[in-house]
Amino acid sequence: MKRISIKNSIYIYPLSLAVSLLMSCSASNDAPDTLADGSHAVKLNMRVGVSAGVVTGSRELDTWDGAQQVNDMRIYVFRCPEAKKGTSEEAYTYCIPIETEAAKKGYYSVDAFNNREPYYSAEHQNMPEQHLYTIEPYLQNGYYYQFLAIGRDDKYATKKVLTEPKFTENETKLEDARIALTEEAKNSAKLGILNTTELFSGILQDENTQEEAPVLVTEETKYFQRTLTASRNVAGLMIYVENIPAQVESNAAGDVSTVTFTPTSLSVVATGITTETLIRQKQAPADAEPLTYQTLGTIDLIPSNGWTVDATENIFKRAADAQKGWKENSYMISNFMMPTPEGKMQKSKNSAENETTFYLHYTDGKHHRYDNIRKSTTTGDKFKFPIEANHLYCLGAKSKTVNQPYDLKEYYEPVMTDVKVEIEPAFEKKHEFETE
């Protein structure tokens, strides 16, 4: 196997591909160019890469500058009979490469992706990371072939939170391929925070039109050129706040009276969130069961976490963190999230009890305050909206050029605070929460 490393996103260049007598993609150094069933070797030079995003060395968001930290990039092969292409029976099924590097694992590994630290596009002439990767399997004539790239950031993780893809040869359809959170991750979430990690995916596209472009293998097929861009299959959440109120009023549904209390924690909660995603569609499977009222991040407002109370200003105070770039009296929590349709969302736990996607939760262990988060646009439901892949939901601003945490005291309202989120479909772009 030949590898050449260059910088940029995913392309597949020509040369030769093929499938073995067992209807699998296979090749070996001493095998003939053509097998008895007509399968022939097709050499592919793939320029594999990922779009930019936001991540840190600990697989948590800390800035919205374009970055990624993929260290496990895999390519899986699927195929569809030519006769079924364009019909109601069209389906691409999983094909296992045999007698190649991928034969033992069921996929090709692009080992050049081995990031232990974030790759920032701005530090590379605003170019995403790309690597040229060469394979030479056998592909059988009369099939359309599609290549699925899956990029992950958990190669060096002590505990992986994503399952390994389980594909069955000649059975698993590309449309049904999925990845889920592990049972351990889901069980841990019941006791604390639901953690998700980076996940990218993409399939072959035409270099010029960016349309889906599977490859038809015939006797004449010698090479082809395609783009294979992998973009995020998860959403991002970044909460960067300052001047957290040291006293708040309770507003839980069912409270007989309002109680003023000093919170010991501030959390961001999703009322509904799924634990698996369809890899190709970048959305939750129809049969996905969500977790409800799931904490995605918590700020412990206690002395051991560096906090003190300023009774005069009525805020929590904390020293600036020069290493992380956090301002005085500020803190950041972040996470990744599986895409979730709005139909999975539940009611808020405050007195309004309206269905909502996110809310902020203040508590001292006994009393509770819930501030809903709503989108800034006027179309559709303002409080209940989907969590979409490759979207960043952000309260406060943090980048290489901007450092502006969201001031919770300035926009605090005694009864209830609505936090507005502006939603855009590009992970690298700014998404703001505001309070009105």
Secondary structure per residue as TSV (DSSP state, phi and psi in degrees):
chain	resnum	aa	ss	phi	psi
A	1	M	-	360.0	131.9
A	2	K	-	-107.2	134.1
A	3	R	E	-128.6	134.8
A	4	I	E	-126.0	132.7
A	5	S	-	-104.1	129.6
A	6	I	-	-138.7	171.7
A	7	K	S	-103.9	127.3
A	8	N	S	159.0	-152.5
A	9	S	S	-109.6	-137.2
A	10	I	-	-117.7	121.9
A	11	Y	E	-128.6	153.5
A	12	I	E	-122.8	120.3
A	13	Y	E	-104.1	164.8
A	14	P	-	-75.6	167.2
A	15	L	S	158.3	-101.1
A	16	S	-	-145.9	141.1
A	17	L	-	-130.7	158.6
A	18	A	B	-168.1	168.9
A	19	V	-	-126.1	146.2
A	20	S	-	-78.7	177.8
A	21	L	T	-62.0	-22.2
A	22	L	T	-88.9	17.7
A	23	M	S	61.9	35.4
A	24	S	S	-121.8	163.6
A	25	C	-	-82.9	117.7
A	26	S	B	-146.8	159.3
A	27	A	-	-166.4	156.4
A	28	S	-	-148.0	158.6
A	29	N	T	-62.2	-30.1
A	30	D	T	-107.3	14.8
A	31	A	S	-82.8	156.4
A	32	P	-	-71.2	163.6
A	33	D	S	-66.4	-33.2
A	34	T	B	-129.4	134.7
A	35	L	-	-92.5	174.0
A	36	A	T	-61.7	-30.3
A	37	D	T	-87.4	3.8
A	38	G	S	95.8	-6.5
A	39	S	-	-61.9	142.0
A	40	H	E	-138.6	155.8
A	41	A	E	-72.7	134.6
A	42	V	-	-128.5	120.5
A	43	K	-	-89.7	126.6
A	44	L	E	-115.8	130.6
A	45	N	E	-105.4	107.4
A	46	M	E	-100.6	125.4
A	47	R	E	-94.8	103.3
A	48	V	E	-102.4	133.2
A	49	G	E	-159.3	177.3
A	50	V	E	-133.3	151.7
A	51	S	-	-74.5	160.6
A	52	A	-	-75.7	165.8
A	53	G	B	-168.1	-144.2
A	54	V	-	-138.2	124.2
A	55	V	-	-168.3	159.4
A	56	T	-	-123.0	-179.6
A	57	G	T	-63.3	-20.6
A	58	S	T	-100.3	19.6
A	59	R	S	61.4	34.4
A	60	E	S	-126.4	150.1
A	61	L	-	-71.5	138.5
A	62	D	-	-140.2	0.8
A	63	T	-	-165.7	155.9
A	64	W	-	-99.4	10.2
A	65	D	S	-61.3	145.8
A	66	G	S	-59.1	121.2
A	67	A	E	-161.6	164.2
A	68	Q	E	-158.6	162.4
A	69	Q	-	-139.3	50.4
A	70	V	-	-71.6	130.1
A	71	N	-	-133.2	11.2
A	72	D	E	-146.2	92.9
A	73	M	E	-109.4	123.7
A	74	R	E	-124.6	152.1
A	75	I	E	-126.3	121.2
A	76	Y	E	-107.5	149.0
A	77	V	E	-110.5	133.5
A	78	F	E	-129.3	155.6
A	79	R	E	-147.4	158.3
A	80	C	E	-137.1	132.1
A	81	P	E	-58.2	137.9
A	82	E	G	-56.0	-38.0
A	83	A	G	-65.6	-22.8
A	84	K	G	-97.7	-7.6
A	85	K	T	-64.3	129.2
A	86	G	T	83.6	4.5
A	87	T	S	-109.6	176.7
A	88	S	T	-67.7	-15.4
A	89	E	T	-96.9	6.4
A	90	E	-	-61.7	126.9
A	91	A	-	-161.7	137.2
A	92	Y	-	-99.1	123.9
A	93	T	E	-112.2	154.6
A	94	Y	E	-66.1	136.8
A	95	C	E	-126.0	126.2
A	96	I	-	-92.8	121.3
A	97	P	-	-65.0	136.1
A	98	I	B	-124.4	146.6
A	99	E	S	58.6	35.2
A	100	T	S	-136.4	-177.5
A	101	E	G	-56.7	-35.1
A	102	A	G	-80.3	-11.3
A	103	A	G	-58.7	-38.4
A	104	K	G	-74.9	-24.8
A	105	K	T	-108.5	-21.2
A	106	G	T	87.7	8.6
A	107	Y	S	-158.4	167.6
A	108	Y	E	-97.6	137.6
A	109	S	E	-103.7	126.1
A	110	V	-	-96.5	88.5
A	111	D	T	-69.6	-13.7
A	112	A	T	-63.8	-23.8
A	113	F	-	-81.4	103.9
A	114	N	-	-146.7	44.4
A	115	N	-	-73.4	122.4
A	116	R	S	-97.1	-16.1
A	117	E	S	-129.0	160.6
A	118	P	-	-62.0	143.9
A	119	Y	E	-99.7	110.9
A	120	Y	E	-96.3	122.3
A	121	S	G	-59.3	-36.0
A	122	A	G	-62.0	-22.6
A	123	E	G	-89.1	1.1
A	124	H	T	-134.0	52.5
A	125	Q	T	54.5	35.2
A	126	N	T	58.8	29.0
A	127	M	-	-106.3	137.3
A	128	P	-	-70.8	163.1
A	129	E	-	-75.5	134.0
A	130	Q	E	-140.9	151.3
A	131	H	E	-141.4	136.9
A	132	L	E	-83.4	128.1
A	133	Y	E	-132.2	130.0
A	134	T	E	-113.8	131.0
A	135	I	E	-133.8	158.7
A	136	E	-	-143.2	73.2
A	137	P	-	-87.7	178.8
A	138	Y	E	-97.6	136.8
A	139	L	E	-124.7	140.4
A	140	Q	-	-85.4	138.5
A	141	N	T	-62.4	151.5
A	142	G	T	85.2	16.8
A	143	Y	E	-128.7	144.5
A	144	Y	E	-89.5	134.7
A	145	Y	E	-113.9	136.1
A	146	Q	E	-125.8	141.4
A	147	F	E	-114.3	128.8
A	148	L	E	-109.1	118.3
A	149	A	E	-95.1	134.0
A	150	I	E	-128.1	117.5
A	151	G	E	-111.4	133.0
A	152	R	E	-129.9	162.4
A	153	D	S	-124.6	58.2
A	154	D	-	-141.8	17.0
A	155	K	T	-59.7	-37.5
A	156	Y	T	-106.2	11.8
A	157	A	-	-74.0	138.7
A	158	T	S	-65.9	-43.1
A	159	K	S	-126.2	119.8
A	160	K	-	-82.4	137.3
A	161	V	-	-101.4	-8.3
A	162	L	B	-105.8	141.5
A	163	T	-	-73.4	161.3
A	164	E	-	-78.5	137.1
A	165	P	-	-59.4	135.8
A	166	K	-	-115.5	95.9
A	167	F	-	-110.4	138.0
A	168	T	-	-106.3	128.1
A	169	E	T	-58.4	134.1
A	170	N	T	64.5	10.9
A	171	E	T	-126.1	-51.0
A	172	T	-	-67.2	123.6
A	173	K	B	-90.0	147.1
A	174	L	G	-55.5	-39.2
A	175	E	G	-65.4	-24.4
A	176	D	G	-98.4	-6.5
A	177	A	-	-62.8	131.0
A	178	R	E	-144.3	160.7
A	179	I	E	-131.6	141.7
A	180	A	E	-129.8	167.2
A	181	L	B	-72.9	147.9
A	182	T	-	-69.3	159.7
A	183	E	H	-61.9	-35.3
A	184	E	H	-64.1	-41.2
A	185	A	H	-65.2	-41.0
A	186	K	H	-68.1	-39.1
A	187	N	H	-68.2	-38.1
A	188	S	H	-65.0	-33.6
A	189	A	H	-64.9	-28.5
A	190	K	H	-66.3	-23.3
A	191	L	H	-103.5	-6.5
A	192	G	S	-165.3	-115.0
A	193	I	-	-107.7	137.8
A	194	L	-	-84.4	112.8
A	195	N	-	-103.9	135.8
A	196	T	-	-129.3	155.6
A	197	T	-	-117.2	178.5
A	198	E	-	-62.7	143.2
A	199	L	E	-152.5	123.4
A	200	F	E	-118.0	152.9
A	201	S	E	-155.9	158.4
A	202	G	E	-172.5	159.5
A	203	I	E	-127.4	172.3
A	204	L	-	-58.9	134.8
A	205	Q	B	-133.3	156.3
A	206	D	-	-69.4	135.5
A	207	E	T	-61.4	-32.9
A	208	N	T	-91.3	-45.2
A	209	T	T	-92.9	-17.2
A	210	Q	-	65.7	12.0
A	211	E	-	-79.6	156.1
A	212	E	B	-56.7	133.2
A	213	A	-	-143.1	76.9
A	214	P	-	-66.6	161.9
A	215	V	E	-107.1	127.1
A	216	L	E	-88.8	122.9
A	217	V	E	-97.6	122.8
A	218	T	-	-126.8	-178.6
A	219	E	T	-61.0	-27.7
A	220	E	T	-86.3	-8.8
A	221	T	-	-67.5	119.6
A	222	K	-	-118.1	-31.6
A	223	Y	-	-166.1	167.1
A	224	F	-	-156.5	163.9
A	225	Q	-	-130.1	124.1
A	226	R	E	-143.2	162.7
A	227	T	E	-101.3	138.7
A	228	L	-	-132.7	81.0
A	229	T	E	-92.0	126.0
A	230	A	E	-100.0	123.8
A	231	S	E	-118.3	170.9
A	232	R	E	-63.5	139.0
A	233	N	S	-103.6	3.9
A	234	V	S	-128.0	165.4
A	235	A	E	-101.2	163.8
A	236	G	E	-117.9	149.4
A	237	L	E	-131.3	128.3
A	238	M	E	-138.0	116.4
A	239	I	E	-113.8	109.3
A	240	Y	E	-123.3	104.8
A	241	V	E	-127.0	161.9
A	242	E	E	-141.7	166.0
A	243	N	S	51.1	54.2
A	244	I	-	-68.0	127.3
A	245	P	B	-57.9	134.8
A	246	A	S	-84.5	-13.7
A	247	Q	S	-137.5	131.7
A	248	V	E	-134.6	162.6
A	249	E	E	-100.2	135.4
A	250	S	-	-68.5	150.7
A	251	N	-	-150.1	26.9
A	252	A	B	-67.7	145.5
A	253	A	T	-57.9	132.0
A	254	G	T	92.7	-7.7
A	255	D	-	-62.8	133.5
A	256	V	S	-74.7	-37.7
A	257	S	S	-144.3	162.7
A	258	T	-	-84.2	137.0
A	259	V	-	-122.7	130.7
A	260	T	E	-88.1	129.3
A	261	F	E	-144.1	162.4
A	262	T	-	-98.9	113.5
A	263	P	-	-70.7	149.6
A	264	T	S	-105.8	-6.0
A	265	S	E	-157.1	154.0
A	266	L	E	-131.7	124.0
A	267	S	E	-125.9	158.2
A	268	V	E	-110.1	132.9
A	269	V	E	-126.4	138.0
A	270	A	E	-101.2	128.4
A	271	T	E	-72.6	-21.7
A	272	G	E	-152.5	134.5
A	273	I	E	-155.3	131.5
A	274	T	-	-82.7	166.3
A	275	T	S	-118.7	13.5
A	276	E	E	-151.4	161.2
A	277	T	E	-142.2	144.9
A	278	L	E	-76.4	125.9
A	279	I	T	-67.0	-42.4
A	280	R	T	-75.7	-46.5
A	281	Q	T	-79.9	-17.3
A	282	K	T	58.4	45.5
A	283	Q	B	-150.3	165.3
A	284	A	-	-70.6	141.5
A	285	P	-	-62.0	152.0
A	286	A	T	-60.9	-29.5
A	287	D	T	-93.6	9.7
A	288	A	-	-69.0	131.9
A	289	E	-	-99.5	126.3
A	290	P	-	-85.0	156.4
A	291	L	E	-83.1	147.9
A	292	T	E	-114.7	148.7
A	293	Y	E	48.2	56.9
A	294	Q	E	-99.2	124.8
A	295	T	E	-72.6	129.0
A	296	L	E	-105.9	-11.7
A	297	G	E	-178.8	145.6
A	298	T	E	-136.9	138.4
A	299	I	E	-104.1	114.9
A	300	D	E	-81.7	113.5
A	301	L	-	-92.3	62.7
A	302	I	S	-130.8	157.4
A	303	P	G	-55.4	-38.7
A	304	S	G	-65.1	-15.8
A	305	N	G	-101.2	13.8
A	306	G	T	92.4	5.8
A	307	W	-	-96.7	142.6
A	308	T	E	-131.3	163.5
A	309	V	E	-103.9	128.0
A	310	D	E	-96.5	102.2
A	311	A	T	-67.5	-27.4
A	312	T	T	-71.3	-49.6
A	313	E	T	-86.2	-11.2
A	314	N	T	58.6	46.1
A	315	I	E	-136.6	162.7
A	316	F	E	-84.0	134.8
A	317	K	E	-114.3	147.1
A	318	R	-	-154.5	143.6
A	319	A	-	-66.5	151.9
A	320	A	-	-63.7	150.1
A	321	D	B	-110.6	98.1
A	322	A	T	-65.5	-35.1
A	323	Q	T	-65.1	-42.2
A	324	K	T	-90.6	-12.4
A	325	G	T	80.3	22.2
A	326	W	B	-87.4	137.7
A	327	K	-	-72.1	166.9
A	328	E	T	-58.5	139.3
A	329	N	T	65.8	22.2
A	330	S	E	-120.3	166.1
A	331	Y	E	-159.3	152.8
A	332	M	E	-129.4	136.7
A	333	I	E	-127.7	149.6
A	334	S	E	-155.4	165.8
A	335	N	E	-169.7	171.1
A	336	F	E	-110.5	157.8
A	337	M	E	-138.4	140.8
A	338	M	-	-69.0	141.7
A	339	P	-	-60.8	139.7
A	340	T	B	-140.7	128.0
A	341	P	-	-71.1	154.8
A	342	E	G	-64.8	-22.7
A	343	G	G	-65.6	-14.3
A	344	K	G	-87.9	-6.2
A	345	M	-	-77.1	153.6
A	346	Q	E	-114.5	-178.9
A	347	K	E	-75.6	148.0
A	348	S	-	-67.2	156.5
A	349	K	S	-93.6	8.3
A	350	N	B	-89.9	-178.2
A	351	S	T	-65.8	-22.2
A	352	A	T	-71.2	-34.1
A	353	E	-	53.9	31.9
A	354	N	-	-86.0	153.0
A	355	E	E	-67.7	133.9
A	356	T	E	-148.7	159.5
A	357	T	S	-88.0	-51.6
A	358	F	E	-125.9	153.7
A	359	Y	E	-150.2	158.4
A	360	L	E	-92.9	139.9
A	361	H	E	-125.9	113.0
A	362	Y	E	-96.8	138.6
A	363	T	E	-155.8	153.2
A	364	D	S	-112.9	13.6
A	365	G	S	95.9	-18.5
A	366	K	S	-121.5	-44.3
A	367	H	-	-106.4	158.1
A	368	H	E	-140.9	144.7
A	369	R	E	-133.6	132.4
A	370	Y	E	-123.7	119.2
A	371	D	E	-108.6	116.9
A	372	N	E	-68.5	153.6
A	373	I	E	-112.2	130.0
A	374	R	E	-131.7	156.2
A	375	K	E	-80.7	153.6
A	376	S	S	-80.7	-22.1
A	377	T	S	-74.9	157.3
A	378	T	S	-94.5	-7.0
A	379	T	S	-83.2	139.5
A	380	G	S	72.7	-171.5
A	381	D	-	-69.7	129.0
A	382	K	S	-75.1	-27.6
A	383	F	S	-102.2	-35.5
A	384	K	-	-103.2	113.6
A	385	F	-	-145.6	159.7
A	386	P	-	-75.0	155.7
A	387	I	B	-95.0	114.0
A	388	E	-	-109.0	142.8
A	389	A	T	-60.0	145.3
A	390	N	T	65.6	21.8
A	391	H	-	-110.6	146.0
A	392	L	E	-114.7	125.8
A	393	Y	E	-107.3	114.4
A	394	C	E	-134.6	132.6
A	395	L	E	-112.0	113.6
A	396	G	S	95.7	165.2
A	397	A	E	-124.9	130.3
A	398	K	E	-147.3	114.6
A	399	S	S	-149.5	-173.9
A	400	K	S	-67.9	-21.6
A	401	T	S	-114.7	-14.1
A	402	V	-	-127.8	135.3
A	403	N	E	-140.1	85.5
A	404	Q	E	-134.8	92.2
A	405	P	-	-66.9	157.4
A	406	Y	E	-82.4	127.8
A	407	D	E	-84.0	102.9
A	408	L	T	-72.4	-30.4
A	409	K	T	-70.1	-42.5
A	410	E	T	-58.6	-37.9
A	411	Y	T	-103.9	13.0
A	412	Y	-	-72.7	136.2
A	413	E	-	-121.9	138.0
A	414	P	S	-57.0	-45.3
A	415	V	S	-79.4	-53.8
A	416	M	-	-162.7	142.9
A	417	T	-	-116.2	127.8
A	418	D	-	-96.2	126.7
A	419	V	E	-101.6	124.7
A	420	K	E	-93.8	136.2
A	421	V	E	-118.2	130.2
A	422	E	-	-95.2	125.1
A	423	I	-	-112.3	127.2
A	424	E	-	-131.9	152.6
A	425	P	S	-89.2	20.8
A	426	A	-	-122.4	121.1
A	427	F	T	-61.5	-30.0
A	428	E	T	-76.8	-16.9
A	429	K	S	-83.3	161.5
A	430	K	-	-75.7	133.5
A	431	H	-	-127.5	124.3
A	432	E	-	-113.3	141.3
A	433	F	E	-99.1	139.7
A	434	E	E	-134.3	156.4
A	435	T	E	-112.6	136.0
A	436	E	-	-119.0	360.0
